[in-house]
């Protein structure tokens, strides 16, 4: 028997017809085009497909609920009524009681708060009035308010009028002193020739009428007194022929609240 020996592959020729590779065949329909040709010939860039719009569900997920609890049998109507009026320690009073109505009524709390604040404010004002006003001792006693309310009110009104007139007189006296002082200074400046616009700031200086403004009319006696004061202040240093000018103020005679 003839023995057959296998020939190693590396001893065979590289491109022998015996060992030719099987060619791949591609089947393509006539109506389709190859991918490479389509990619090369298409002038437009590739566009990704638009994703579908997110449509949320019409009903959300159901929330998790605690399991039902059954503490006991359902209470009867009598037990519910008895429980509503029962007083428990360290808790608000039950409905239907006076304390529950009192604690939950807002109108009562508003009246109590406003009444307390008004009483405190009135007490402080009366105390200050008795301490500062010279007519504080003329106020009637508090028991007279319940015995004779009309006379009590009338007396308080008259005392307030006296106090207002006193404050007005004091204010007018202070204003009068200030006006006299301003008039004396103006007469002194004019007697010594200091009223002329000289030096830096003369073009911004105000006239005596603008500086002094409206005031109380002094009268002839005050004018003579101011003139004598200005003349005495000049003394030997004054020059002959100096004019003694007296500034006269005008006052309407009506003051509001004792100030204006």
LUMTI-817642 format. One line per field, with one value per atom (N, C-alpha, C): atom name; residue in one letter; residue number from 1; x negated, y negated, z. Coordinates in steps of 0.02 Angstrom, whole numbers. Each point is the difference from the previous one (the first is absolute). Example, Ala and Ser with C-alpha at 12.3 -4.5 7.8 and 13.67 -1.06 7.14 Angstrom:
BEGIN
vexro c(N  CA  C  N  CA  C) .
lumkol c(A  A  A  S  S  S) .
dotor c(1  1  1  2  2  2) .
east c(-660  45  -45  18  -42  39) .
north c(284  -59  -60  -53  -59  -55) .
up c(390  0  0  -36  3  37) .
% end
This chain:
BEGIN
vexro c(N  CA  C  N  CA  C  N  CA  C  N  CA  C  N  CA  C  N  CA  C  N  CA  C  N  CA  C  N  CA  C  N  CA  C  N  CA  C  N  CA  C  N  CA  C  N  CA  C  N  CA  C  N  CA  C  N  CA  C  N  CA  C  N  CA  C  N  CA  C  N  CA  C  N  CA  C  N  CA  C  N  CA  C  N  CA  C  N  CA  C  N  CA  C  N  CA  C  N  CA  C  N  CA  C  N  CA  C  N  CA  C  N  CA  C  N  CA  C  N  CA  C  N  CA  C  N  CA  C  N  CA  C  N  CA  C  N  CA  C  N  CA  C  N  CA  C  N  CA  C  N  CA  C  N  CA  C  N  CA  C  N  CA  C  N  CA  C  N  CA  C  N  CA  C  N  CA  C  N  CA  C  N  CA  C  N  CA  C  N  CA  C  N  CA  C  N  CA  C  N  CA  C  N  CA  C  N  CA  C  N  CA  C  N  CA  C  N  CA  C  N  CA  C  N  CA  C  N  CA  C  N  CA  C  N  CA  C  N  CA  C  N  CA  C  N  CA  C  N  CA  C  N  CA  C  N  CA  C  N  CA  C  N  CA  C  N  CA  C  N  CA  C  N  CA  C  N  CA  C  N  CA  C  N  CA  C  N  CA  C  N  CA  C  N  CA  C  N  CA  C  N  CA  C  N  CA  C  N  CA  C  N  CA  C  N  CA  C  N  CA  C  N  CA  C  N  CA  C  N  CA  C  N  CA  C  N  CA  C  N  CA  C  N  CA  C  N  CA  C  N  CA  C  N  CA  C  N  CA  C  N  CA  C  N  CA  C  N  CA  C  N  CA  C  N  CA  C  N  CA  C  N  CA  C  N  CA  C  N  CA  C  N  CA  C  N  CA  C  N  CA  C  N  CA  C  N  CA  C  N  CA  C  N  CA  C  N  CA  C  N  CA  C  N  CA  C  N  CA  C  N  CA  C  N  CA  C  N  CA  C  N  CA  C  N  CA  C  N  CA  C  N  CA  C  N  CA  C  N  CA  C  N  CA  C  N  CA  C  N  CA  C  N  CA  C  N  CA  C  N  CA  C  N  CA  C  N  CA  C  N  CA  C  N  CA  C  N  CA  C  N  CA  C  N  CA  C  N  CA  C  N  CA  C  N  CA  C  N  CA  C  N  CA  C  N  CA  C  N  CA  C  N  CA  C  N  CA  C  N  CA  C  N  CA  C  N  CA  C  N  CA  C  N  CA  C  N  CA  C  N  CA  C  N  CA  C  N  CA  C  N  CA  C  N  CA  C  N  CA  C  N  CA  C  N  CA  C  N  CA  C  N  CA  C  N  CA  C  N  CA  C  N  CA  C  N  CA  C  N  CA  C  N  CA  C  N  CA  C  N  CA  C  N  CA  C  N  CA  C  N  CA  C  N  CA  C  N  CA  C  N  CA  C  N  CA  C  N  CA  C  N  CA  C  N  CA  C  N  CA  C  N  CA  C  N  CA  C  N  CA  C  N  CA  C  N  CA  C  N  CA  C  N  CA  C  N  CA  C  N  CA  C  N  CA  C  N  CA  C  N  CA  C  N  CA  C  N  CA  C  N  CA  C  N  CA  C  N  CA  C  N  CA  C  N  CA  C  N  CA  C  N  CA  C  N  CA  C  N  CA  C  N  CA  C  N  CA  C  N  CA  C  N  CA  C  N  CA  C  N  CA  C  N  CA  C  N  CA  C  N  CA  C  N  CA  C  N  CA  C  N  CA  C  N  CA  C  N  CA  C  N  CA  C  N  CA  C  N  CA  C  N  CA  C  N  CA  C  N  CA  C  N  CA  C  N  CA  C  N  CA  C  N  CA  C  N  CA  C  N  CA  C  N  CA  C  N  CA  C  N  CA  C  N  CA  C  N  CA  C  N  CA  C  N  CA  C  N  CA  C  N  CA  C  N  CA  C  N  CA  C  N  CA  C  N  CA  C  N  CA  C  N  CA  C  N  CA  C  N  CA  C  N  CA  C  N  CA  C  N  CA  C  N  CA  C  N  CA  C) .
lumkol c(X  X  X  X  X  X  X  X  X  X  X  X  X  X  X  X  X  X  X  X  X  X  X  X  X  X  X  X  X  X  X  X  X  X  X  X  X  X  X  X  X  X  X  X  X  X  X  X  X  X  X  X  X  X  X  X  X  X  X  X  X  X  X  X  X  X  X  X  X  X  X  X  X  X  X  X  X  X  X  X  X  X  X  X  X  X  X  X  X  X  X  X  X  X  X  X  X  X  X  X  X  X  X  X  X  X  X  X  X  X  X  X  X  X  X  X  X  X  X  X  X  X  X  X  X  X  X  X  X  X  X  X  X  X  X  X  X  X  X  X  X  X  X  X  X  X  X  X  X  X  X  X  X  X  X  X  X  X  X  X  X  X  X  X  X  X  X  X  X  X  X  X  X  X  X  X  X  X  X  X  X  X  X  X  X  X  X  X  X  X  X  X  X  X  X  X  X  X  X  X  X  X  X  X  X  X  X  X  X  X  X  X  X  X  X  X  X  X  X  X  X  X  X  X  X  X  X  X  X  X  X  X  X  X  X  X  X  X  X  X  X  X  X  X  X  X  X  X  X  X  X  X  X  X  X  X  X  X  X  X  X  X  X  X  X  X  X  X  X  X  X  X  X  X  X  X  X  X  X  X  X  X  X  X  X  X  X  X  X  X  X  X  X  X  X  X  X  X  X  X  X  X  X  X  X  X  X  X  X  X  X  X  X  X  X  X  X  X  X  X  X  X  X  X  X  X  X  X  X  X  X  X  X  X  X  X  X  X  X  X  X  X  X  X  X  X  X  X  X  X  X  X  X  X  X  X  X  X  X  X  X  X  X  X  X  X  X  X  X  X  X  X  X  X  X  X  X  X  X  X  X  X  X  X  X  X  X  X  X  X  X  X  X  X  X  X  X  X  X  X  X  X  X  X  X  X  X  X  X  X  X  X  X  X  X  X  X  X  X  X  X  X  X  X  X  X  X  X  X  X  X  X  X  X  X  X  X  X  X  X  X  X  X  X  X  X  X  X  X  X  X  X  X  X  X  X  X  X  X  X  X  X  X  X  X  X  X  X  X  X  X  X  X  X  X  X  X  X  X  X  X  X  X  X  X  X  X  X  X  X  X  X  X  X  X  X  X  X  X  X  X  X  X  X  X  X  X  X  X  X  X  X  X  X  X  X  X  X  X  X  X  X  X  X  X  X  X  X  X  X  X  X  X  X  X  X  X  X  X  X  X  X  X  X  X  X  X  X  X  X  X  X  X  X  X  X  X  X  X  X  X  X  X  X  X  X  X  X  X  X  X  X  X  X  X  X  X  X  X  X  X  X  X  X  X  X  X  X  X  X  X  X  X  X  X  X  X  X  X  X  X  X  X  X  X  X  X  X  X  X  X  X  X  X  X  X  X  X  X  X  X  X  X  X  X  X  X  X  X  X  X  X  X  X  X  X  X  X  X  X  X  X  X  X  X  X  X  X  X  X  X  X  X  X  X  X  X  X  X  X  X  X  X  X  X  X  X  X  X  X  X  X  X  X  X  X  X  X  X  X  X  X  X  X  X  X  X  X  X  X  X  X  X  X  X  X  X  X  X  X  X  X  X  X  X  X  X  X  X  X  X  X  X  X  X  X  X  X  X  X  X  X  X  X  X  X  X  X  X  X  X  X  X  X  X  X  X  X  X  X  X  X  X  X  X  X  X  X  X  X  X  X  X  X  X  X  X  X  X  X  X  X  X  X  X  X  X  X  X  X  X  X  X  X  X  X  X  X  X  X) .
dotor c(1  1  1  2  2  2  3  3  3  4  4  4  5  5  5  6  6  6  7  7  7  8  8  8  9  9  9  10  10  10  11  11  11  12  12  12  13  13  13  14  14  14  15  15  15  16  16  16  17  17  17  18  18  18  19  19  19  20  20  20  21  21  21  22  22  22  23  23  23  24  24  24  25  25  25  26  26  26  27  27  27  28  28  28  29  29  29  30  30  30  31  31  31  32  32  32  33  33  33  34  34  34  35  35  35  36  36  36  37  37  37  38  38  38  39  39  39  40  40  40  41  41  41  42  42  42  43  43  43  44  44  44  45  45  45  46  46  46  47  47  47  48  48  48  49  49  49  50  50  50  51  51  51  52  52  52  53  53  53  54  54  54  55  55  55  56  56  56  57  57  57  58  58  58  59  59  59  60  60  60  61  61  61  62  62  62  63  63  63  64  64  64  65  65  65  66  66  66  67  67  67  68  68  68  69  69  69  70  70  70  71  71  71  72  72  72  73  73  73  74  74  74  75  75  75  76  76  76  77  77  77  78  78  78  79  79  79  80  80  80  81  81  81  82  82  82  83  83  83  84  84  84  85  85  85  86  86  86  87  87  87  88  88  88  89  89  89  90  90  90  91  91  91  92  92  92  93  93  93  94  94  94  95  95  95  96  96  96  97  97  97  98  98  98  99  99  99  100  100  100  101  101  101  102  102  102  103  103  103  104  104  104  105  105  105  106  106  106  107  107  107  108  108  108  109  109  109  110  110  110  111  111  111  112  112  112  113  113  113  114  114  114  115  115  115  116  116  116  117  117  117  118  118  118  119  119  119  120  120  120  121  121  121  122  122  122  123  123  123  124  124  124  125  125  125  126  126  126  127  127  127  128  128  128  129  129  129  130  130  130  131  131  131  132  132  132  133  133  133  134  134  134  135  135  135  136  136  136  137  137  137  138  138  138  139  139  139  140  140  140  141  141  141  142  142  142  143  143  143  144  144  144  145  145  145  146  146  146  147  147  147  148  148  148  149  149  149  150  150  150  151  151  151  152  152  152  153  153  153  154  154  154  155  155  155  156  156  156  157  157  157  158  158  158  159  159  159  160  160  160  161  161  161  162  162  162  163  163  163  164  164  164  165  165  165  166  166  166  167  167  167  168  168  168  169  169  169  170  170  170  171  171  171  172  172  172  173  173  173  174  174  174  175  175  175  176  176  176  177  177  177  178  178  178  179  179  179  180  180  180  181  181  181  182  182  182  183  183  183  184  184  184  185  185  185  186  186  186  187  187  187  188  188  188  189  189  189  190  190  190  191  191  191  192  192  192  193  193  193  194  194  194  195  195  195  196  196  196  197  197  197  198  198  198  199  199  199  200  200  200  201  201  201  202  202  202  203  203  203  204  204  204  205  205  205  206  206  206  207  207  207  208  208  208  209  209  209  210  210  210  211  211  211  212  212  212  213  213  213  214  214  214  215  215  215  216  216  216  217  217  217  218  218  218  219  219  219  220  220  220  221  221  221  222  222  222  223  223  223  224  224  224  225  225  225  226  226  226  227  227  227  228  228  228  229  229  229  230  230  230  231  231  231  232  232  232  233  233  233  234  234  234  235  235  235  236  236  236  237  237  237  238  238  238  239  239  239  240  240  240  241  241  241  242  242  242  243  243  243  244  244  244  245  245  245  246  246  246  247  247  247  248  248  248  249  249  249  250  250  250  251  251  251  252  252  252  253  253  253  254  254  254  255  255  255  256  256  256  257  257  257  258  258  258  259  259  259  260  260  260) .
east c(-42  42  -44  23  -39  23  -48  15  1  46  6  -25  -39  -28  27  17  27  -57  9  -51  15  -49  13  21  36  31  -53  -51  -49  -44  2  -38  36  64  39  -9  9  -6  55  -15  46  64  -4  60  12  3  13  74  18  72  36  -40  34  25  -36  18  29  33  30  57  3  51  68  49  68  20  23  20  68  6  64  46  59  50  51  17  49  61  56  63  34  15  32  55  56  57  -14  36  -11  28  50  31  -39  -48  -39  -68  -31  -67  -47  -61  -48  -8  -20  -7  -57  -54  -58  16  34  17  50  47  50  -33  -47  -34  -44  -31  -45  38  55  36  49  21  51  -31  27  -30  20  55  24  -34  -14  -29  52  -27  45  35  64  41  29  -12  27  75  31  73  20  50  24  35  -20  32  73  37  71  9  51  14  22  -25  17  71  43  69  10  5  9  67  5  63  55  60  56  14  -16  12  -67  -20  -63  6  -58  -1  38  35  39  -46  16  -40  11  -54  4  39  46  41  -14  6  -9  58  -15  54  52  61  53  -11  20  -6  70  6  64  -11  4  -14  55  57  54  66  52  66  21  45  24  42  -12  35  72  42  71  9  60  14  -3  23  -3  -72  -42  -70  -36  17  -31  20  64  22  -32  -7  -31  -75  -31  -71  -14  48  -11  3  32  5  -43  -41  -42  -63  -20  -60  -59  -51  -62  -54  -44  -54  -50  -26  -50  23  64  28  50  14  49  68  40  68  41  47  40  46  24  46  67  30  64  -4  -60  -9  -17  6  -15  -74  -43  -72  -22  30  -17  21  59  22  -43  -20  -40  -70  -31  -68  -5  54  -2  35  22  33  -51  -11  -51  23  64  24  -13  10  -11  -74  -44  -72  -21  29  -16  22  61  25  -42  -20  -41  -68  -32  -66  4  49  6  20  44  19  -58  -41  -59  -49  -15  -47  27  65  29  -1  13  -1  -71  -49  -69  -22  18  -18  34  64  35  -29  -18  -30  -67  -41  -65  10  47  12  25  46  25  -55  -42  -55  -49  -17  -45  33  65  35  0  13  -1  -70  -51  -68  -27  16  -30  43  66  44  11  1  16  73  42  71  19  -50  15  40  -10  37  73  19  70  43  -30  40  42  62  43  -23  24  -17  37  -29  30  69  16  69  53  -19  49  23  -41  19  63  10  60  57  -16  53  28  -44  22  -41  18  -41  0  57  2  -45  6  -43  -73  -15  -69  -28  39  -23  -10  47  -5  -62  -13  -59  -64  -4  -60  -10  54  -6  -25  25  -23  -74  -21  -70  -44  21  -38  -4  53  -2  -51  0  -49  -71  -11  -67  -21  46  -17  -16  39  -14  -67  -16  -65  -58  5  -52  -7  57  -2  -35  16  -32  -75  -21  -72  -34  31  -31  -5  52  -3  -53  -9  -51  -70  -12  -65  -12  51  -7  -13  33  -10  -71  -28  -69  -48  13  -44  4  60  8  -34  6  -34  -75  -25  -72  -24  38  -19  3  51  5  -58  -20  -57  -64  -10  -61  1  59  5  -14  28  -12  -74  -31  -71  -43  16  -38  8  61  11  -32  0  -31  -75  -31  -72  -21  47  -16  -21  24  -18  49  52  51  -15  -56  -17  -29  14  -25  -72  -46  -71  -34  -59  -40  30  -31  22  68  44  66  51  -19  48  55  -18  50  49  -18  47  35  -16  32  73  41  71  15  56  22  28  10  28  70  37  68  1  -47  -4  -25  -46  -28  49  29  43  68  29  65  55  62  55  -7  19  -5  51  -11  46  -18  51  -10  -19  -56  -26  36  16  32  -51  25  -44  -46  25  -43  -59  12  -55  -48  26  -43  -47  28  -42  -52  20  -48  -56  16  -51  -46  29  -41  -49  23  -44  -55  18  -50  -54  22  -48  -43  29  -39  -50  21  -47  -56  16  -51  -51  20  -49  -50  24  -44  -43  -62  -46  -30  3  -29  43  64  44  -16  13  -11  63  -9  57  38  64  42  20  -16  21  76  28  72  20  49  27  64  -5  56  32  65  38  42  -8  37  66  55  66  27  26  26  76  27  72  24  58  28  75  23  70  47  -25  43  35  -12  33  -53  4  -49  36  -29  28  -39  38  -29  -53  2  -48  -69  -10  -67  -4  46  -4  49) .
north c(59  -59  -62  -44  -62  -47  -24  -47  -71  -36  -69  -45  -50  -47  -69  -32  -68  -49  -50  -50  -60  -24  -60  -60  -43  -56  -51  -8  -52  21  66  23  -11  -13  -9  -71  -11  -68  -46  -66  -48  -7  -8  -12  59  56  60  3  20  6  49  45  48  -32  -50  -32  -70  -11  -67  -12  -62  -18  -8  19  -6  -74  -25  -71  -12  -59  -18  -31  20  -26  -40  -60  -44  -5  14  -3  -66  -41  -65  -8  -24  -11  -61  -4  -54  -67  4  -63  -33  32  -29  -19  -46  -22  20  4  19  -57  19  -49  -48  27  -43  -54  21  -48  -52  23  -48  -50  23  -45  -50  21  -44  -50  20  -43  -48  15  -43  -67  -57  -66  -24  22  -23  39  -33  37  45  47  46  -35  11  -31  56  -7  51  -7  53  0  -35  -43  -37  49  -4  48  -19  48  -12  -44  -40  -46  38  -25  33  -19  47  -10  31  -44  29  35  45  35  -47  13  -43  6  55  10  17  -40  16  64  18  61  -12  49  -5  -5  -50  -9  58  12  54  -23  37  -17  50  -29  44  49  56  50  -24  17  -22  30  -40  22  8  47  14  3  -61  0  34  3  31  -8  19  -6  -73  -15  -67  -23  -64  -27  -16  5  -17  -76  -24  -72  -25  39  -21  -6  48  -3  -59  -17  -57  -65  -7  -60  -5  55  0  -16  22  -13  -74  -32  -70  -49  17  -44  23  49  26  -42  -15  -41  45  -9  39  -44  29  -41  -24  -63  -30  -7  -10  -9  -58  -25  -54  23  -46  19  24  44  26  -52  13  -46  -2  -59  -10  -27  -7  -27  -74  -35  -71  -14  40  -11  9  48  9  -61  -28  -60  -60  -6  -58  3  58  6  -5  16  0  -60  -48  -59  -56  -20  -51  -70  -14  -68  -16  48  -12  -15  36  -11  -69  -21  -67  -54  5  -50  -2  58  2  -33  15  -28  -76  -24  -72  -36  30  -32  -7  53  -3  -54  -2  -50  -71  -10  -67  -22  47  -17  -19  37  -16  -68  -13  -64  -58  7  -53  -12  54  -9  -35  16  -33  -74  -16  -70  -41  28  -37  -10  51  -7  -55  -1  -53  -69  -3  -65  -26  42  -22  -20  31  -15  -63  -12  -56  -62  7  -58  -34  -67  -34  6  24  8  73  41  70  13  -42  11  -21  -32  -21  55  55  55  32  19  31  70  25  68  51  61  52  22  0  19  -46  -63  -46  21  42  23  41  39  43  -37  -48  -36  -56  -41  -56  0  43  5  -64  -36  -61  -54  -11  -50  20  65  23  -16  14  -14  -74  -42  -72  -28  24  -25  19  61  21  -42  -17  -41  -69  -30  -67  1  52  5  7  38  6  -67  -39  -66  -46  2  -40  21  66  25  -22  4  -22  -74  -41  -72  -15  38  -10  17  56  20  -51  -26  -50  -64  -22  -61  9  58  13  0  31  2  -69  -41  -68  -42  11  -38  19  64  21  -28  2  -28  -75  -34  -72  -16  38  -12  12  52  14  -56  -25  -54  -64  -15  -58  6  60  11  -10  26  -8  -74  -36  -71  -40  16  -34  12  62  15  -36  -3  -35  -74  -31  -71  -13  44  -8  4  48  7  -61  -26  -59  -62  -6  -58  -1  57  4  12  -3  8  71  49  69  33  -37  30  -6  -33  -8  65  11  60  -10  25  -8  68  4  60  59  56  62  21  16  22  -55  -62  -54  9  30  9  56  41  52  -18  -57  -18  -16  15  -12  -66  -29  -62  15  -54  9  27  -19  25  75  25  71  39  -30  36  1  -58  -5  30  -13  26  -35  26  -31  12  -48  6  -43  -13  -39  -74  -41  -72  -26  -35  -19  -62  -48  -61  -56  -60  -59  4  25  3  46  59  46  -29  -36  -30  -51  -43  -49  34  54  36  30  29  30  -54  -57  -55  -25  -7  -22  52  64  52  -2  -11  -4  -62  -56  -61  7  32  10  48  49  47  -32  -51  -34  -38  -39  -36  -50  -7  -48  24  65  26  -15  -16  -11  -66  -3  -59  -42  -65  -45  13  -8  9  72  46  69  6  40  8  54  -16  48  28  61  31  51  -2  48  42  66  45  18  -13  13  64  44  64  -3  41  3  69  1  62  1  55  4  3  21  4  66  49  65  55  45  53  67  49  67  44  30  45  -35  -67  -37  -2  21  3  -45  9  -39  -59) .
up c(0  0  0  -38  -6  55  33  56  -27  24  -21  56  -19  50  -15  51  -7  -7  -43  -13  44  34  43  -43  31  -36  -20  42  -17  -59  -20  -57  -66  4  -61  -27  -65  -27  28  2  31  -39  -66  -40  -47  29  -39  -16  -60  -16  44  32  42  65  20  65  -9  -53  -11  50  22  49  -35  35  -27  -1  -56  -7  31  32  32  -52  1  -46  39  -26  32  -45  29  -37  17  -50  10  -51  25  -45  -44  -53  -47  25  45  23  56  30  55  -23  39  -15  55  -18  51  51  61  53  -13  -27  -12  -53  -52  -52  25  41  26  47  40  47  -37  -52  -36  -43  -28  -47  33  63  32  18  -25  16  70  27  66  56  55  57  32  36  35  57  6  53  42  65  44  6  13  6  65  -6  59  48  64  47  11  20  13  62  -1  56  61  59  62  19  5  20  69  51  67  5  45  8  26  -20  21  74  30  72  33  50  34  40  24  40  65  21  61  61  43  60  48  35  49  61  21  58  56  60  57  5  24  6  50  -10  47  69  47  69  30  41  32  75  33  72  41  -28  38  -36  31  -33  -5  -46  -11  60  19  58  -18  50  -9  6  -16  4  71  48  70  24  -20  20  -31  -63  -32  35  19  36  68  34  66  -6  -53  -9  -18  -35  -21  58  54  58  58  -11  54  6  60  13  10  -43  5  31  39  30  -53  11  -43  -73  -10  -67  1  -60  -7  23  26  22  -59  10  -55  -29  -60  -34  37  -4  33  70  27  67  -4  57  2  -11  28  -7  -73  -34  -71  -41  14  -36  18  62  21  -30  -1  -25  -76  -35  -73  -32  40  -27  -10  -63  -15  21  -5  17  73  44  71  13  -32  10  -27  -57  -27  48  27  47  64  23  61  -12  -57  -15  -9  -40  -11  63  40  63  49  3  45  -23  -65  -25  9  -13  9  72  46  71  22  -22  18  -28  -64  -31  36  17  36  69  35  66  -3  -50  -7  -17  -44  -19  59  40  58  52  10  48  -22  -64  -25  4  -12  3  72  48  70  23  -28  21  -33  -64  -37  -1  1  -7  68  2  64  19  -45  15  13  13  12  63  51  62  -5  -56  -9  -30  -20  -27  55  -15  51  17  56  21  -42  -2  -40  23  64  20  -29  -16  -29  -70  -32  -67  2  53  6  34  44  35  -43  -30  -41  -65  -47  -61  -42  -4  -41  30  66  32  -4  5  -6  -69  -52  -68  -12  24  -9  35  61  37  -36  -25  -37  -62  -35  -60  17  54  19  21  35  19  -62  -49  -62  -37  1  -30  35  67  37  -17  -4  -16  -70  -48  -68  -3  36  1  33  52  33  -46  -35  -47  -57  -24  -53  24  61  27  8  25  7  -68  -49  -66  -31  7  -26  36  65  37  -24  -11  -26  -69  -41  -68  3  46  6  20  48  20  -59  -38  -57  -52  -13  -48  24  65  27  -5  14  -6  -72  -48  -70  -20  24  -16  30  61  31  -39  -21  -38  -68  -31  -64  8  54  12  16  36  16  -64  -42  -62  -45  -4  -42  30  68  32  -10  -5  -9  -73  -44  -71  -19  37  -15  -47  -20  -42  -74  -17  -71  -27  -63  -33  -19  40  -13  6  -34  6  -37  11  -33  27  -44  20  2  -15  1  -52  -56  -53  17  50  22  64  30  64  -11  51  -3  35  -20  32  69  39  67  -3  -50  -6  -13  -41  -13  60  38  58  58  16  58  -13  -57  -16  40  -4  37  74  40  73  34  64  41  -6  -7  -4  70  5  65  28  -40  25  9  16  5  60  57  60  -11  -30  -13  -51  -49  -51  32  45  34  43  34  43  -40  -57  -43  -28  -17  -27  53  62  54  13  -3  9  -54  -61  -55  6  23  9  56  55  55  -19  -43  -20  -45  -38  -43  42  53  46  -36  25  -29  -65  -13  -61  -61  12  -56  -35  -64  -40  -1  -11  -4  -65  5  -59  -12  46  -9  6  -42  0  50  40  48  -30  -23  -35  46  3  40  -48  7  -44  33  -33  28  -29  43  -20  -4  -40  -7  23  32  26  -15  -26  -20  60  58  59  8  -43  4  0  46  6  3  -32  0  49  47  50  41  4  40  -29  -62  -30  -60  -49  -61  3) .
% end
